[in-house]
Amino acid sequence: MESHSTEILLRWIVLIPLLGAAVNGLLNRKLPRQVAGLLACTTVGISFALSIVVFLRLLGMEAEHRFLTDTVATWIGYGNLSVDLGFAIDPLNAVMALVVTGIGFLIHVYSLGYMAHDQGFQRFFAYLNLFIFSMMTLVLGENLLMLFVGWEGVGLCSYLLISFWFNDEANAAAGKKAFIVNRIGDFGFLIGMFLIGATLLPHLQGGEGLFSFQTLQHHTDLLAPVATVICLLLFVGATGKSAQIPLYIWLPDAMAGPTPVSALIHAATMVTAGVYMIARMNFLFVMSDTAMLVVAIVGAATAIFASSIALVQNDIKKVLAYSTVSQLGYMMLACGVGAFGVGIFHVMTHAFFKALLFLGSGSVIHAMSDEQDMRVMGGLKNKLPITYWTFLIGTLAIAGVFPAAGFFSKDEILWKAWSSGHHILWGVGFLAAGMTAFYMMRLVAMTFYGQNRASAEVKSHIHESPATMTIPLIVLAGLALVGGWIGWPHFLGGGAWFEAWLEPVFSGGHAAHGAVVHSAGEAHVAHDVAMEWTLAGASLAWGILGLGVGWFIYTKKLATADSFKKFAGGFPHRVLLNKYYVDEGYEAAFIRPGFRLSKTVLWKVIDAGVIDGLLVNGAALVVAVVGSVLRIFQNGMVRFYAWSFTIGVTVFILYLSFSG
Amino acid sequence: MSFINDHILTLVTFVPLAGSLALWTVIRRDGLARIFALVVALIDFVLSLHLWFHFDPGRGDDQFVERFAWLLSGEVTYHLGMDGISLVLALLTTFLGPLVILSTWSAITKRVPGFLGFVLFLQTAMLGTFFARDMLLFYVFWEAMLIPMYFIIGIWGGQRRIYASVKFFIFTMVGSVFMLVGILWLFFQAGSMALTDFLNLQIGHEQQLWLFAAFFLAFAIKVPVFPLHTWLPDAHVEAPTAGSVILAGVLLKMGTYGMLRFAMPLFPDGVTFFAPAISILAVIGIIYGALVAMVQPDVKKLVAYSSVSHLGFVVLGLFSLTPMGVAGGIFQMLAHGLSTGALFLLVGVIYDRRHTREISEFGGLAHQMPLYATFFMIATLASVGLPILAGFIGEFMILFGTFHSSTLVHAKLFAILAATGVVLGAIYMFWMYQRVFLGKLSNDKNRNLPDLNLREIVVLVPILVFIFWLGVQPGFILDKIETSVEHVLAPLGVEQHHESQTSESHHARILPAGGTGSPNFVVLEAESH
């Protein structure tokens, strides 16, 4: 590969899936299924291969100079506002690119099997390809506005795929909800961008890309005075896309989409976009302690809030959905305490094990004739062995059991929270980790252990999934098991290679926060290592305890679970089961009043009553008179109208001409 | 060729009128009338391409100027000219013309030649309005737009067509009368009807305020600006599809065009004085239009109210008094013309089949009409301003331009409030889409509806292509208008490209000394081409 020709691959990484989407979308059912599926998988496969090529090229460069850029054209150029249609890659989005295209490819393959009998097969793959295109635009975009293009694009794909089976009104409603709630976040994002733009615009040299990340990084001094406001506004956007409090409400509903979609978009990739965006803007966030603290608190709060809901859900995908919300909270917590690299590390490991868990749940749902309620499952361990064993690995990973992937990333997050002095947030995260282990084991026990509780009809159809589905499960299980090792920390004798890889991107951030242990003094290091060992041991024990309790209650002592349901009149259980009634609260506080205000006050009273009724009333009298006159002409010829008008105008103009 | 080049504006303007005269006199067969009208509109479009390709975007003043004495002893002239702003709006008009005519193929069955004659007549009036550089000529074209629209609604409209057409007529007339008084006052001051002479006048502070108010009222009704908008939903609901497309696509832009071309450069003191109030009305329009759109039971009325919201963005952009906001406003005029034009065409498609537009009559249409649902989705996305579609560029530039305006007080607040329109737009459009297209195909009457036919596809595809094209390559438009925007804003003292480093000095330059008007009017002398 010629060294200078690598850059141009960036645009092809993005555009090739668009090509797949276009062909599948335009030809649709005219395309045979095999061709459509093969095309979709191939385009993403090519993107993945190209991402690897670019990654290797970066790897071969000096750490400080790992940066490639590919400018396609000017997108918006007006006055000194200049925004390029361009892509750039550095160690941070190289990781994202590999995750998105790699996991994306596996899930495309899985979908071949999962969607095999679906009517909208070609349409599904068109949307899925379109999603990869949008997500790669988001990830590789050279400036904040390109990121926003991808941001909106993935939102659209999410909408289209959630409501994919639109015959069911509930699915359509869930898609719409996702889009609208995300738009609320986008509102903050937009204002944040305006503030950045308005702050920089007067100082820019001609041709300098206003929203280019390079430009922003050069001008942090100018942005410093407004950094807090900008960061909080951008974070509003992130709470939408990455499902944080208070905008997380769309994600659990989004499970209405086909399960591969839940795995790809609503677990592994799109929902981490908010984390990526914050990591991308790290140089701005580190300038504002307030914004960082808000990010950390919201992250921790989301982590524990969502995992508490997951404790009692009976729908297998709902448990995983709330689990995703909770894990995204961990990522935010990492960013908030200045450990952006660790946040991205968790984005990656989470992509492995959560994609695995969702695809595993898809395999279960597939086997159970589209049943999602775990209360009628059970005993699937022997009937779905591959699904079971891979699922178990995913469970160990998310529970943070050594040496699965989740152990390294989640433990690192908790450690960074502790070592940066956020002891309360560490405590919250620690508590949520135990709950995570518990609800995941509950899920495994209800699904795979004990007796099968399904009807005889369903039972007779239970079968292990085809190879297109199980192979991605096995690959992902492998990744969930060993994928965390690239972040093997120093205190366990590893090289913390992942952190070193991202170091150049976040070096500014680490210095500002002093959160890097390794750069501190010797004595400090010794003390920290002891503490690190202690905390890691504690959280490992805590995770295993959670798993054990979950296993014990849901296989041996089901009565305990029942007694919790009756505890305190069943109130706590009911609150959790109904997700703290947050949706109902929003409905009562915003949606219904807004609708009523619009309909009764604005439309009926102001529009029809005041403006039309009172103000136009005078004119209405004239209307009546003119109307009755007009009615006389109703039966006449059109030509009569036309000619009378033409003659009238002509006479008028002639009169004026001669009068002059 | 030089004859064409020298008289190109007259040709582009009056070729449709010639067509309409033919339709009213010699052509009697419906089929022939349709083909004839389509050919005329296509010829006009091709002619207008001459403008596009020979326009010099480096110049901000008028090009292709035609001017000769007309009335009195030369004080009133036949004076046409075109800058970048007129260019893009005229092209929008000639581009939509043939598509509109093609869309009426099966929808209009009574008095076909008469109807098409009015459509072509309207083309002439609209193009003339964009090109006129003599105020009386402008006023003649401006008023001439009323008549065909009045008949299009009043004869070929729905149940309450008389009410709607008369309401439309009276609203617009009322505003125009005030403007006419303003024009006459200026005429007596300047001794001529030439726009350039008006621009050279030294108008007193007080007079500027009154004159601005008179002009603004006329234009605000046409836009329409809240609370002068109530004629619009009625007009749209009663108008036949073609009427709605022209109304939303081009006619509404007359108001914002008039503000930019006349009210703003002529009366800078009026702009400074009224800009905050107008911005408030624009923001109210954005939010109010969206909320009322949300609760409409009729799809067409929903789209009509969404226009109130979208045009609020345009007005806000213009009165942000920043080149970016103004350019965004112009861009949004085009984007709205395309996306809302497409939406009205699409609503017409279903109305032709079902003769109702009540949302509750539908549901699950995507099962029965997948292609139609796809086209509607794209138009919906364009309407809500999804990036890489045209609507995003306009909204972004307007909001960003407003946000960083240093002349408009509380500009940031206005921008933030206006940006809520981005959320509200998604709510009313996606909710409507869900109720019409998704869910089960519950109503048996919708069971055998045919999907889009070839003619309908041919009408819609060019619009959708341009929606994408402008979203990906906005420079296509922005490059044409940049210098002209600078030129037209020059009297307001808004400096292009060299945004002042400190807002204080900017303010000092913007606010003219009270009572003397702005002494630094740039002379808009029409150069012969």
Chai-1 contact restraints between the chains, C-beta under 6 A:
chainA,res_idxA,chainB,res_idxB,connection_type,confidence,min_distance_angstrom,max_distance_angstrom,comment,restraint_id
A,I76,B,P474,contact,1.0,0.0,6.0,A-B,restraint_1
A,G77,B,G475,contact,1.0,0.0,6.0,A-B,restraint_2
A,Y78,B,A327,contact,1.0,0.0,6.0,A-B,restraint_3
A,Y78,B,L478,contact,1.0,0.0,6.0,A-B,restraint_4
A,G79,B,P323,contact,1.0,0.0,6.0,A-B,restraint_5
A,G79,B,H497,contact,1.0,0.0,6.0,A-B,restraint_6
A,N80,B,H497,contact,1.0,0.0,6.0,A-B,restraint_7
A,V149,B,P387,contact,1.0,0.0,6.0,A-B,restraint_8
A,E152,B,L386,contact,1.0,0.0,6.0,A-B,restraint_9
A,E152,B,P387,contact,1.0,0.0,6.0,A-B,restraint_10
A,F166,B,L438,contact,1.0,0.0,6.0,A-B,restraint_11
A,N167,B,K440,contact,1.0,0.0,6.0,A-B,restraint_12
A,E169,B,G439,contact,1.0,0.0,6.0,A-B,restraint_13
A,A172,B,Q434,contact,1.0,0.0,6.0,A-B,restraint_14
A,A172,B,L438,contact,1.0,0.0,6.0,A-B,restraint_15
A,A172,B,G439,contact,1.0,0.0,6.0,A-B,restraint_16
A,K176,B,F430,contact,1.0,0.0,6.0,A-B,restraint_17
A,K176,B,Q434,contact,1.0,0.0,6.0,A-B,restraint_18
A,F179,B,F430,contact,1.0,0.0,6.0,A-B,restraint_19
A,I180,B,A426,contact,1.0,0.0,6.0,A-B,restraint_20
A,I180,B,I427,contact,1.0,0.0,6.0,A-B,restraint_21
A,R183,B,V423,contact,1.0,0.0,6.0,A-B,restraint_22
A,R183,B,A426,contact,1.0,0.0,6.0,A-B,restraint_23
A,I184,B,V423,contact,1.0,0.0,6.0,A-B,restraint_24
A,F187,B,A419,contact,1.0,0.0,6.0,A-B,restraint_25
A,F187,B,V423,contact,1.0,0.0,6.0,A-B,restraint_26
A,L190,B,A419,contact,1.0,0.0,6.0,A-B,restraint_27
A,I191,B,I416,contact,1.0,0.0,6.0,A-B,restraint_28
A,F194,B,F400,contact,1.0,0.0,6.0,A-B,restraint_29
A,F194,B,F403,contact,1.0,0.0,6.0,A-B,restraint_30
A,G197,B,F400,contact,1.0,0.0,6.0,A-B,restraint_31
A,A198,B,F403,contact,1.0,0.0,6.0,A-B,restraint_32
A,A198,B,H404,contact,1.0,0.0,6.0,A-B,restraint_33
A,P202,B,E499,contact,1.0,0.0,6.0,A-B,restraint_34
A,P202,B,Q501,contact,1.0,0.0,6.0,A-B,restraint_35
A,S598,B,L291,contact,1.0,0.0,6.0,A-B,restraint_36
A,S598,B,M294,contact,1.0,0.0,6.0,A-B,restraint_37
A,S598,B,V295,contact,1.0,0.0,6.0,A-B,restraint_38
A,K599,B,V295,contact,1.0,0.0,6.0,A-B,restraint_39
A,L602,B,L291,contact,1.0,0.0,6.0,A-B,restraint_40
A,L602,B,V292,contact,1.0,0.0,6.0,A-B,restraint_41
A,W603,B,V292,contact,1.0,0.0,6.0,A-B,restraint_42
A,W603,B,V295,contact,1.0,0.0,6.0,A-B,restraint_43
A,I611,B,P227,contact,1.0,0.0,6.0,A-B,restraint_44
A,I611,B,T230,contact,1.0,0.0,6.0,A-B,restraint_45
A,D612,B,T230,contact,1.0,0.0,6.0,A-B,restraint_46
A,A619,B,I170,contact,1.0,0.0,6.0,A-B,restraint_47
A,V623,B,V166,contact,1.0,0.0,6.0,A-B,restraint_48
A,V626,B,V166,contact,1.0,0.0,6.0,A-B,restraint_49
A,G627,B,I162,contact,1.0,0.0,6.0,A-B,restraint_50
A,G627,B,V166,contact,1.0,0.0,6.0,A-B,restraint_51
A,V638,B,R111,contact,1.0,0.0,6.0,A-B,restraint_52
A,V638,B,G114,contact,1.0,0.0,6.0,A-B,restraint_53
A,R639,B,W24,contact,1.0,0.0,6.0,A-B,restraint_54
A,Y641,B,F151,contact,1.0,0.0,6.0,A-B,restraint_55
A,A642,B,W24,contact,1.0,0.0,6.0,A-B,restraint_56
A,F645,B,I147,contact,1.0,0.0,6.0,A-B,restraint_57
A,L656,B,L71,contact,1.0,0.0,6.0,A-B,restraint_58
A,S657,B,L71,contact,1.0,0.0,6.0,A-B,restraint_59
A,G660,B,L71,contact,1.0,0.0,6.0,A-B,restraint_60
A,G660,B,L72,contact,1.0,0.0,6.0,A-B,restraint_61
